[in-house]
Amino acid sequence: MTNFVLVAGAWLGSWAWSDVLPDLRAAGHAVHPLTLSGLADKQGARAGQQTHVDDIVDHVERLGLRDVVLVGHSYAGIPVGQAAERIGDRLARVVFVDAVVPADGGSFVSSWPEGRAQVEAAIAAHDGFWPPPAAADCAGQELGEAATARLVAGATPHPGATLTEPAVLRGTLAPLPATYVKCLLDGAEPSPDVVALLKGERWELVTMETGHWPMFSRPRELARVLLDAAGTGR
């Protein structure tokens, strides 16, 4: 039995995975959707980037999980990548879903140079939080009115420190068994750092013809991608 640990991106909590869970559970696996500190039902908790790494590692270790597939969407790729390195032989695979991949000393904003100033200004103007997206920010991502409304209604302000603080890695992520899921409506190619990692023997690329939030736009297809990445879908 695989233990899927699912971590959604900025502004979102465990609720974002609700449409993905049934197919994973129907395949006989345990599923652990996590809310990171300071978000969704954990609003009010103080959080820096290492808090989010600890959220993931502590969950895995507290429950004694093994054969773990860590799944990080968007921003969550940064804490998930660090957590994957820390949980050692408990890890079966890490899956980055249209995600930012951590680099030692780098942050979410440093990985996004064209948007860095905008994000940092928004954090400064909103008491240290990145404000949630509006419906217009979700345009062109295959969401539709209902899914867009659901995402916007559920999103909560994101702790800004988690976006600006540096990642801490022991080495390169190249040795990790990893799948990178590129959502093509959000850009045709992964970032250059991901392209470099995909040249290694342990990384594979999967593409989805959908937008940046596939857990809303194509949840059953995403579940199949996760099962296949874990080697349990065949």
Secondary structure, DSSP 8 states (H G I E B T S, - for coil): --EEEEE--TT--GGGGTTTHHHHHHTT-EEEEE--TTSGGGTT----HHHHHHHHHHHHHHTT--SEEEEEEGGGHHHHHHHHHHSGGGEEEEEEES-----BT--TTTT-TTTHHHHHHHHHHTTTEE----GGGGTTSS-HHHHHHHHHHH---EETHHHHS-B--SS-STTS-EEEEEEGGG-SS--HHHHHHHTSTTEEEEEESS-S-HHHHSHHHHHHHHHHHTT---
